[in-house]
Amino acid sequence: MKAALILATQLFEDHPALSDPDIDILFFVEAESALTRRPFHAHKLVLILSGLRHAAARAEEAGHRVAHLRVGEEWSFAAGVRRLIRDHGIDGLAWMSATDRGVDERLRRLCEDEGVATRIYPDALFLTSADDLDGWFEGHPRAKMEDFYRWQRLRTGVLMEGDKPAGGAWNFDADNRHPLPPGGVPVPALPEARHDEITREVMALVADRFADHPGDAADFWLPVTAPAAREWLASFVAERLELFGRYEDAMAADEPFLFHAIVSPFLNVGLLRAEEVVRAAVAHRDAVPIASLEGFVRQVIGWREYMRGSYRADPALIDANHFELTRPLEDWWYTGDGIPDDLPIPVRVVLERVHRWGYAHHIERLMVLGNWFLLQGYHPRAVFDWYSALFVDAYEWVMVPNVQGMSQYADGGGVATKPYVSGGAYLQKMGRWWGSDREARDSVFTSAYWAFLERHESRLAGNPRLNMPLAQMRRRRGD
């Protein structure tokens, strides 16, 4: 008897197991040990559990035989799979290749122990096959994201006119760095999630069984099925894509979402495919500015796939610590209780919204939270653990290069070309967090920035992108 294991991050409506004539039964496993490996945000737990339960119910409705182990007993993921194999007399197990490192090998070993044959479907979370991705990174060991992105554009033909980029440029960053105007701009509301009985049941389960985790399950705000995720995507394309580019780096203390798509939670669990996200955006090519369209497409076919490639190319990246930082994270980062009164305004506001939503948009993750973590000398692995626990779209394959590489510069420049640090002036320009520019310049953020440059001057001196701030730092100290 042959089974296919459906992983919680691979909830595709067209999962290959659903059309595989060799598969007799589908396995779904909810393992409490995996859900408590970190203090995952309640909204992430709801998304994963409700998504998995909807996928199982959909498969049953389509006539598939399903075996589903639910939260309730103290089994590990491996023990749950082993139990299903034995209970159903399985002699062959198939699954889709997992993006996070080590999962496939653990399943292979388990099947070998049980005398079960294995078959692996290709990972479908991305546009680029693993072999093509690995080949590009092997051939371009020092290349940066822009090189990869151009290869992706040429390879896929997305936003191309022959061999030339649409609009005459590969990117339009200069048009996409605007703060909100002083009077603000109207921001369309996100679609309202309509929770069905399955999701409401999961919300109650998470609130009860995982009560010590960050976040409130009762405030869950995301869709959990592919049709609902497509409606969410359509709403973004119709209502927010037009201004996404112009304000993609903007921040606002009273507006957590602005014009962002917030489709990564769905992309990263298979409720949306990368190709359908790109297709939906490009279909509006004549209705939105090329800067907005290109800026969004770059996130999907460039940045996201580059993160996966960087993760695959450097297994040691997870333990990188270029600046030899040692500070552990205090408990309040996880609990939200006892946040210090002197925590800078931007960090306090973004931290509070992360605890509420399990989300902050990319510039807040990088230039508010990541910036502060690095300036304060927190250990990069501790920072990685925190992001992995608190964000609804966080998984190892994306958090390792995004945190260790881009945010914390723990690899010394393998992923990013410079540390993403700044003082209060940049944050004030993009978000007006303080009452005046002078307050921003005099803030603890600014003093921490200059102290960081001085503390790590020897490690930063060879970076040409830091020549100007290092020269300013030396003048400040009277060199």
TADAWO-V341824 format. One record per pair of residues at least 4 apart in sequence whose C-alpha atoms are under 8 Angstrom apart, sorted by the first residue. I is the first residue (numbers start at 1). J is the second residue. If there is no record, write none. Layout:
<<I/J> <I/J>>
//
This chain:
<<1/23> <1/24> <1/88> <1/89> <1/90> <1/91> <1/92> <2/22> <2/23> <2/24> <2/25> <2/90> <2/91> <2/92> <2/93> <2/94> <3/23> <3/24> <3/25> <3/26> <3/27> <3/90> <3/92> <3/93> <3/94> <4/17> <4/23> <4/25> <4/26> <4/27> <4/93> <4/94> <4/95> <5/26> <5/27> <5/28> <5/93> <5/94> <5/95> <5/96> <6/10> <6/11> <6/26> <6/27> <6/28> <6/95> <6/96> <7/11> <7/28> <7/29> <7/95> <7/96> <8/48> <8/49> <8/51> <8/52> <8/269> <9/48> <9/268> <9/269> <9/270> <10/15> <10/96> <10/125> <10/269> <10/270> <10/271> <11/15> <11/51> <11/52> <11/55> <11/269> <11/270> <11/271> <12/226> <12/270> <12/271> <12/272> <13/55> <13/226> <13/271> <14/18> <14/19> <15/19> <16/20> <16/121> <17/23> <17/26> <17/94> <17/95> <18/59> <18/64> <24/64> <24/65> <25/64> <25/65> <25/66> <25/67> <26/64> <26/65> <26/66> <26/67> <27/66> <27/67> <27/68> <27/81> <27/84> <28/52> <28/56> <28/66> <28/67> <28/68> <28/69> <29/68> <29/69> <29/70> <29/77> <29/80> <29/81> <30/49> <30/68> <30/69> <30/70> <30/71> <30/77> <31/35> <31/70> <31/71> <31/74> <31/75> <31/76> <31/77> <31/80> <32/36> <32/71> <32/72> <32/73> <32/74> <32/75> <32/76> <32/77> <33/37> <33/74> <33/75> <33/76> <33/77> <34/76> <34/77> <35/40> <35/45> <36/40> <38/385> <38/389> <39/212> <39/213> <39/214> <39/334> <39/389> <39/390> <40/44> <40/45> <40/213> <40/214> <40/388> <40/389> <40/390> <40/391> <41/45> <41/213> <41/214> <41/215> <41/355> <41/358> <41/389> <41/390> <41/391> <41/392> <42/46> <42/206> <42/207> <42/210> <42/213> <42/214> <42/215> <42/216> <42/217> <43/47> <43/215> <43/216> <43/217> <43/219> <43/220> <43/221> <43/357> <43/358> <43/392> <44/48> <44/358> <44/391> <44/392> <44/393> <45/49> <45/206> <46/50> <46/51> <46/199> <46/202> <46/203> <46/206> <46/217> <46/220> <47/51> <47/222> <47/223> <47/224> <47/392> <48/52> <48/269> <49/53> <49/202> <50/54> <50/198> <50/199> <50/202> <50/224> <51/55> <51/224> <51/225> <52/56> <53/57> <53/198> <54/58> <54/198> <54/224> <54/225> <55/59> <55/225> <56/60> <56/66> <56/68> <57/61> <58/62> <59/63> <59/64> <59/65> <59/66> <60/64> <60/65> <60/66> <67/84> <69/80> <75/79> <75/80> <76/80> <77/81> <78/82> <78/107> <78/110> <79/83> <80/84> <81/85> <82/86> <82/110> <82/114> <83/87> <84/88> <85/89> <85/90> <85/91> <86/90> <90/116> <91/115> <91/116> <91/117> <92/116> <92/117> <92/118> <92/119> <93/111> <93/116> <93/117> <93/118> <93/119> <94/118> <94/119> <94/120> <94/121> <95/119> <95/120> <95/121> <96/120> <96/121> <96/122> <96/123> <96/124> <97/104> <97/120> <97/121> <97/122> <97/123> <98/103> <98/104> <98/123> <99/123> <99/397> <100/395> <100/396> <100/397> <101/397> <102/106> <103/107> <104/108> <105/109> <106/110> <107/111> <108/112> <108/118> <109/113> <110/114> <111/115> <111/116> <111/117> <111/118> <112/116> <112/117> <122/129> <123/129> <123/130> <124/270> <124/273> <125/267> <125/268> <125/269> <125/270> <125/273> <125/274> <126/273> <126/274> <126/305> <127/274> <127/275> <127/301> <127/305> <128/132> <128/133> <128/305> <129/133> <130/134> <131/135> <132/136> <133/137> <133/309> <134/138> <134/309> <134/312> <134/313> <135/139> <136/140> <137/141> <137/143> <137/309> <137/310> <137/313> <138/313> <142/414> <143/147> <143/148> <144/148> <144/415> <144/416> <144/417> <145/149> <145/302> <145/303> <145/306> <145/415> <146/150> <146/302> <147/151> <148/152> <148/302> <148/306> <149/153> <149/298> <149/301> <149/302> <149/303> <149/306> <150/154> <150/170> <151/155> <152/156> <152/157> <152/301> <152/302> <153/157> <153/158> <153/159> <153/160> <153/165> <153/301> <154/158> <154/160> <154/163> <159/165> <159/166> <159/282> <159/294> <160/164> <160/165> <160/166> <161/165> <161/166> <164/168> <165/169> <165/170> <166/170> <167/290> <171/291> <171/294> <171/295> <172/176> <172/291> <172/294> <172/295> <173/177> <173/291> <173/295> <175/245> <175/246> <175/291> <176/245> <176/246> <176/247> <176/248> <176/249> <176/291> <176/292> <176/295> <177/245> <177/246> <177/247> <177/248> <177/249> <177/250> <178/246> <178/247> <178/248> <178/249> <178/250> <178/430> <179/247> <179/249> <179/250> <179/251> <179/429> <179/430> <179/431> <180/184> <180/185> <180/247> <180/250> <180/251> <180/252> <180/430> <180/431> <181/185> <187/240> <187/258> <187/259> <188/239> <188/240> <188/259> <190/232> <190/235> <191/232> <191/235> <192/221> <193/221> <193/222> <193/223> <194/223> <195/199> <195/200> <195/223> <196/200> <197/201> <198/202> <199/203> <199/224> <200/204> <201/205> <202/206> <203/207> <203/217> <203/218> <203/220> <204/208> <204/217> <204/218> <205/209> <205/210> <206/210> <206/211> <206/217> <207/211> <207/216> <207/217> <207/218> <213/335> <214/334> <214/335> <214/336> <214/355> <214/390> <215/355> <215/356> <215/357> <215/358> <216/220> <216/356> <219/356> <219/357> <220/357> <221/357> <223/228> <223/229> <223/232> <224/228> <224/229> <224/266> <224/271> <225/229> <225/271> <226/230> <226/271> <226/272> <227/231> <228/232> <229/233> <229/263> <229/266> <229/271> <229/272> <230/234> <230/272> <231/235> <232/236> <232/263> <233/237> <233/261> <233/263> <233/277> <233/280> <234/238> <234/280> <235/239> <235/240> <236/240> <236/241> <236/259> <236/260> <236/261> <237/241> <237/242> <237/280> <237/281> <237/284> <238/242> <240/244> <240/259> <240/260> <240/261> <241/245> <241/259> <241/260> <241/261> <241/281> <241/288> <241/292> <241/293> <241/296> <242/287> <242/288> <242/289> <242/292> <242/293> <243/247> <243/259> <243/292> <244/248> <244/259> <244/260> <244/292> <244/295> <244/296> <245/291> <245/292> <245/293> <245/295> <245/296> <246/291> <246/292> <247/258> <247/259> <248/259> <248/260> <248/363> <249/362> <249/363> <249/430> <250/363> <250/430> <250/431> <251/255> <251/256> <251/258> <251/363> <251/364> <251/430> <251/431> <252/256> <252/431> <252/432> <252/433> <253/346> <253/349> <253/350> <253/431> <253/433> <256/353> <256/360> <256/361> <257/360> <257/361> <260/361> <263/267> <263/272> <264/268> <264/393> <265/269> <265/392> <265/393> <266/270> <266/271> <266/272> <266/393> <267/271> <267/272> <267/273> <267/274> <268/393> <268/395> <272/276> <272/277> <273/277> <274/278> <274/300> <274/301> <275/279> <276/280> <277/281> <277/300> <278/282> <278/297> <278/300> <278/301> <279/283> <280/284> <281/285> <281/293> <281/297> <282/293> <284/288> <285/289> <285/290> <285/293> <288/292> <288/293> <289/293> <290/294> <291/295> <292/296> <293/297> <294/298> <295/299> <296/300> <297/301> <297/302> <298/302> <298/303> <299/303> <299/304> <300/304> <300/305> <301/305> <302/306> <303/307> <304/308> <304/398> <305/309> <306/310> <307/311> <307/397> <307/398> <307/401> <307/402> <308/312> <308/397> <308/398> <308/401> <309/313> <310/314> <310/401> <310/415> <311/315> <311/317> <311/397> <311/398> <311/400> <311/401> <312/397> <316/320> <317/400> <317/401> <317/404> <317/405> <317/411> <318/381> <318/400> <318/401> <318/404> <319/381> <320/380> <320/381> <320/404> <320/410> <320/411> <321/325> <321/379> <321/380> <321/410> <321/411> <322/409> <322/410> <322/411> <322/412> <323/410> <323/456> <323/459> <324/379> <325/377> <325/378> <325/379> <325/380> <326/377> <326/378> <326/379> <327/377> <327/378> <327/379> <328/378> <328/379> <328/382> <329/333> <329/378> <329/379> <329/382> <329/383> <330/334> <331/335> <332/336> <332/337> <332/338> <332/339> <333/339> <333/351> <333/386> <334/386> <334/390> <336/351> <336/352> <336/355> <339/343> <339/348> <343/347> <343/348> <344/348> <344/443> <344/444> <344/445> <345/349> <345/433> <345/434> <346/350> <346/368> <346/433> <347/351> <347/368> <347/369> <347/372> <348/352> <349/353> <350/354> <350/360> <350/364> <350/368> <350/369> <351/355> <351/369> <352/356> <353/357> <353/358> <353/359> <353/360> <354/358> <354/359> <354/360> <354/390> <354/391> <355/359> <355/390> <358/390> <358/391> <358/392> <359/390> <359/391> <359/392> <360/364> <360/365> <361/365> <362/366> <363/367> <363/368> <364/368> <364/369> <365/369> <365/370> <366/370> <366/371> <366/406> <366/407> <366/420> <367/371> <367/372> <367/420> <367/421> <367/422> <367/427> <368/372> <368/427> <369/373> <370/374> <370/403> <370/407> <370/408> <370/420> <371/375> <371/407> <371/408> <371/420> <371/421> <371/422> <372/376> <372/421> <372/445> <373/377> <373/378> <373/383> <373/408> <374/378> <374/380> <374/407> <374/408> <374/421> <375/421> <375/448> <375/449> <375/452> <376/448> <378/382> <378/383> <379/383> <380/384> <380/403> <380/404> <380/408> <380/410> <381/385> <381/404> <382/386> <383/387> <383/403> <384/388> <384/399> <384/400> <384/403> <384/404> <385/389> <386/390> <387/391> <387/394> <387/399> <387/403> <388/394> <388/395> <388/396> <388/399> <389/394> <390/394> <394/398> <394/399> <395/399> <396/400> <397/401> <398/402> <399/403> <399/404> <400/404> <400/405> <401/405> <401/406> <401/415> <402/406> <402/407> <403/407> <403/408> <403/409> <404/408> <404/409> <404/410> <404/411> <405/409> <405/410> <405/411> <405/412> <405/413> <405/414> <405/415> <405/416> <406/415> <406/416> <406/419> <406/420> <407/419> <407/420> <408/419> <408/420> <409/413> <409/415> <409/416> <409/418> <409/419> <409/420> <411/415> <413/417> <413/418> <413/419> <417/465> <418/463> <418/465> <418/466> <421/449> <422/426> <422/427> <422/445> <422/446> <422/449> <423/427> <423/441> <423/445> <423/446> <423/447> <423/448> <423/449> <423/450> <424/428> <424/440> <424/441> <424/442> <424/443> <424/445> <424/446> <425/429> <425/437> <425/440> <425/441> <425/446> <426/430> <427/431> <427/432> <427/433> <427/440> <428/432> <428/433> <428/434> <428/437> <428/440> <432/436> <433/440> <434/439> <434/440> <435/439> <435/440> <436/440> <437/441> <438/442> <439/443> <440/445> <440/446> <441/446> <442/446> <442/447> <443/447> <444/448> <445/449> <446/450> <447/451> <448/452> <449/453> <450/454> <450/473> <451/455> <452/456> <453/457> <453/460> <453/470> <453/473> <454/473> <456/460> <457/461> <457/470> <460/466> <461/466> <461/467> <461/470> <463/467> <466/470> <467/471> <468/472> <469/473> <470/474> <471/475> <472/476> <473/477> <474/478> <474/479> <475/479>>
//
